[in-house]
C-alpha cells in the first residue's frame, strides 16, 4: 500500500527519509544530500531540507532529551523510524516557533501510523506529550537533559574507576 502525503506532511515524510538514510549509512544529512539519496515522492521540499538538516545538526541534544523522556527505552534500542520521527517533531517543537506544537505532534503520530508498528504512534505521542508538558511549564529541557546525561555518564564511570582503584590496592 502506497500512502501519498501532501504539503508539510510530505515534507516531514521526506525529512524522515533523509534522516533514516543518514543514520543507516553513518553520514550526516548534508552528506546524504550531497550524493545520491532516495525519496518516495520528490522533488525535495525546502521545508523537508530544513527539518532534516536542522534535526541532524542538533541530533545529540535531541537524543539526550528523547532518552530522558522515553521511559524504559534506550534510544539506541528504539526502531530507527520511531527515533527519527521523534527527532523531527522535537526539532519542530523546540526550534520552529511558527509551527503549532499540537500540529508537530499530530503530524508525526500520523506518519508513525503510516510507517511504524501498532505501538509506535502511542509511544511517540507519550514521549512528546511529556516533553511538551515540561516545556509549557517553563522547564529548560536542554539544560535539564544535559545535566541528567552528565550525571548518568558519571554514574556509569564510577564503578569502573572504583574497580580499578581496588585492583591496585
C-alpha positions in Angstrom: 0.0 0.0 0.0 1.4 3.3 -1.1 0.4 6.4 1.0 0.5 9.8 -0.6 1.3 12.8 1.5 1.0 16.5 0.6 2.3 19.8 1.8 4.1 19.9 5.1 3.2 16.3 5.8 5.1 15.2 2.7 8.0 17.5 3.8 8.1 15.7 7.2 8.0 12.3 5.4 10.9 13.4 3.2 12.8 14.6 6.3 12.2 11.2 7.9 13.6 9.5 4.8 16.7 11.7 4.8 17.4 11.2 8.5 16.9 7.5 8.1 19.3 7.3 5.2 21.9 9.4 7.1 21.6 7.2 10.1 21.7 3.9 8.1 24.8 5.0 6.2 26.5 6.7 9.2 26.6 10.0 7.4 25.3 13.5 8.1 22.2 14.7 6.3 24.3 17.2 4.4 26.5 14.3 3.1 23.4 12.4 2.1 22.0 15.5 0.2 25.4 15.9 -1.5 25.2 12.5 -3.1 22.6 10.0 -4.2 19.5 9.9 -2.0 16.1 8.4 -2.4 12.7 9.9 -1.7 9.4 8.1 -2.2 8.0 11.3 -3.6 10.0 14.2 -5.0 11.3 16.7 -5.6 12.8 17.6 -2.2 10.7 20.1 -0.4 12.6 23.0 1.1 10.9 22.5 4.5 12.0 18.9 4.5 15.5 20.0 4.0 15.2 22.5 6.9 13.8 19.8 9.2 16.3 17.1 8.2 19.4 19.3 8.3 18.2 21.1 11.5 17.4 17.9 13.4 20.6 16.3 12.3 22.6 19.4 13.3 21.4 19.1 16.9 20.9 15.3 17.0 23.0 14.7 20.1 20.9 17.3 22.0 17.6 15.9 20.7 18.8 12.3 21.6 19.6 13.4 25.1 16.1 14.8 25.5 14.4 11.8 23.9 16.4 9.5 26.1 15.5 11.4 29.3 11.8 11.3 28.4 11.4 7.8 27.0 10.7 5.7 30.0 12.4 2.3 29.9 13.6 2.7 26.3 17.2 3.3 25.5 17.4 5.5 22.4 19.6 3.0 20.5 17.1 0.2 21.1 14.2 2.2 19.6 13.2 1.4 16.0 15.0 3.9 13.7 11.8 5.3 12.2 10.4 6.0 15.7 13.7 7.7 16.8 13.8 9.8 13.7 10.1 10.8 13.9 10.8 11.9 17.5 13.8 14.0 16.3 11.8 15.7 13.6 8.9 16.6 15.9 11.1 17.6 18.7 13.1 19.8 16.4 9.9 21.5 15.2 8.6 22.0 18.8 11.9 23.5 20.1 13.3 25.3 17.0 10.5 26.2 14.6 8.3 28.6 16.5 5.8 29.2 13.7 4.7 25.6 13.9 2.0 24.9 16.4 3.1 22.2 18.9 -0.1 20.2 18.5 0.4 20.1 14.8 4.0 19.0 15.1 2.9 16.1 17.3 -0.2 15.1 15.3 1.8 15.1 12.1 4.5 12.7 13.3 1.9 10.5 15.0 0.1 10.3 11.6 3.4 9.4 10.0 4.0 6.7 12.6 0.6 5.2 11.8 1.7 5.0 8.1 5.3 3.8 8.6 5.6 2.1 12.0 4.2 -0.7 14.1 1.0 -0.6 16.1 2.6 0.6 19.3 4.7 3.4 17.8 2.0 6.1 17.5 1.1 5.8 21.2 4.8 5.7 22.3 5.8 8.7 20.2 2.7 10.7 21.4 3.5 9.8 25.0 7.2 10.9 24.8 6.4 14.1 23.0 3.5 14.8 25.4 5.8 14.5 28.5 8.4 16.8 26.8 5.8 19.4 25.9 4.3 19.4 29.4 7.7 20.4 30.8 8.4 22.9 28.0 5.0 24.6 28.7 5.8 24.6 32.4 8.8 26.7 31.6 11.5 24.0 32.0 14.7 24.5 30.1 14.8 20.9 28.8 18.1 21.3 27.1 19.9 22.1 30.4 17.8 19.5 32.3 18.8 16.8 29.9 22.4 17.8 29.6 22.6 17.7 33.4 20.9 14.3 33.5 23.1 12.9 30.7 26.2 14.1 32.5 25.1 12.5 35.8 24.4 9.3 34.0 27.8 9.3 32.3 29.4 9.9 35.7 27.5 7.1 37.4 28.5 4.7 34.6 32.1 5.7 35.0 32.3 5.4 38.8 32.0 1.6 39.1 34.8 1.2 36.6 37.1 3.6 38.3 36.5 2.1 41.8 37.2 -1.4 40.5 40.4 -0.1 39.0 41.3 1.5 42.3 40.7 -1.7 44.2 42.7 -3.7 41.8 45.8 -1.6 42.5 45.4 -1.6 46.3 
